[in-house]
Amino acid sequence: MTDPAKVRRHAERVRELVASVVRSQIKDPRLGMITITDARITADLRDATVFYTVLGDAAAQAGTAAALESAKGMLRSTVGKALGLRHSPTLTFVLDDVQDQVKHIDDLLAAARNADAEVQRLAAQAQYAGDAQPYRVDEDEDEDAETDAEDDNPPAGRDRR
């Protein structure tokens, strides 16, 4: 079994290497404004997943994905030589949709904020359906209950005989 710290170091190195090669050596015109955001590698160091984001629309994302797929062999050989492993890890490129997730979460938070404001507005205008005190209170019964309680509990120090 491989040390988790070693796996993390290799994953970070894969991310740096792929970003460097994409920036300097790949001259594919389909490659858009790409950012390598993360890389993860399996514990056996055989498979690496590289996450990337692309600035632009769906056409730019599709073009960048095609460019990365065509350059996968060169990237794999560069990563394998730099890491010095027995087996070069296979590379899988995954579009990182962090920006879409952030937008979705922001939309959900705004909807919740609006719903809370509406509830607060309705609560401020709310009135009781009946009286503020819904239970009937008889003052005569309260006074009788207090005197009965005093008779049942004699003061301390005096015996009842």
N, C-alpha and C positions, 0 to 999 in steps of 0.2 A: 504494500500500500504506500502511496506517495504522501509526503508531508504536505499538509494544507498550505503552509507558508510558501513552499516551493511552487505549488500550483498557482497561488496568487501572483507570485513573482513572474512566472512564465506567462500568465494571462496578461499582466501589465506589459510585459515585454512584447507580446504578440500585438497588443493594441498600438504600442509605440511604433513597432516595425511596419505594420500595415499602414498606419497614418503617414509615415515617412515615405514609404514606397508609392502610395497613392499620390502624395503631393509632388514627388520629384521624378518618378520614373514612368508612370502611366500617362500616355499622351492620347488617350481615347477621347474623341470629341463628344461622345455621349456622356462622359463623366461630368456631372454638374457640381454645384457647390456642396461638397460632401464634408461631413465631420464624423470621424470615428469616435463614438461615444463610450464604448465598452467592449471588452473581450472576455469571454469565459472559456475555460478549457477543462476537459474532463479530468478526473483523478488519474487515469492511466496516460494522460498527455497525448492522446491519439486524435481527439476531435476538438476543434476550437470553433466557437461561435463568435462572430464579430458583429457588433451592433453599430449602425450608422444612421445619420440623419441627412436629409437632402433639402436644401433650400429651393423651393419652387413647387410647381404643380405636379399632377400625377404623371404627366409626360416626362418631366425631368426625373422623377423617381424611377420610372420604368427604364429610362435610358441609363441612369446610373447603375441600376441593378444589372442590366445587360452588360455594361462595361466591366463591372466587378466580376461577373461570371466569366467573361472572356479572359480576364487577367488573373483568374484564380490560380492557375498553374505557376505563373511567375511569382505570385505572392507566396504560395505554399513553399516553393523552393527557397525563396529569400528567408522566410521565417524558419524553415528547417535548418538552413546553414547557420543562421544567427543564433539559434537556440542550442545547437550542438547536440541534439537528441538523436537516438538511433532511428526513430521513425518521425518523419515530418508530420505534424498534425494536419488533418484535413480541415479546410476552412469552409465555414458556412456563413453566408452574409445574411443578416436579418435587418430589415428596415425598423429602426427604433421610432415608434410613434409617440414619443413622450409629449411632443407639442400638441397632438390631438387629444391625448389624455388630459393634459393640463387645461385645455380649452373646455373639454367636457366637464371636468371637475369645477372649473370656474362658473360655468353655466348652471350647474347644480347648486352651487353655493349661492349664486344670485337669486335663483328661484326660491331657495329656502329662506333667504333674507327677506324677499318680498312677501312670502307667506307669513313669516313671523311679524312683519310690520302690519299686515292685514289683521292678524289675530290681535295684536296690541291695540289697533284702532277700534276693532269691534269690542274688545274688553273694556276700553275706556268709556264706551257709550252704553255698556250693559247696565241693566237694572234688575233688581230682584223680581221674580215672578209673583211673589206674595209679600208678606211682611219680612222685614229684616231679621226678626226673631220668629222662626216658624213654629216654635213650641209654645204651648199655652203655659203661662206661669201665673199661679194664684198666690197672691201675697199672703192671704190668710193661712194657707197650708204651709208656707215657708216658716211663718212665725211659730205655728204649732209644732212643727218638726224640730225647731231649735229648742223649744222648752222641753219637749220629750227627751231629747238627747241629753240635756243637762240633768234631768231627773235620773236617768239611767246610769250616769257616770258621776258618783259622788266625788268630792274633792279628796285629794290624797291626805292621808293621816287621820281621817275620820271613818269610823266603822259604822255601818248601817245596822242598827239593831232594833 
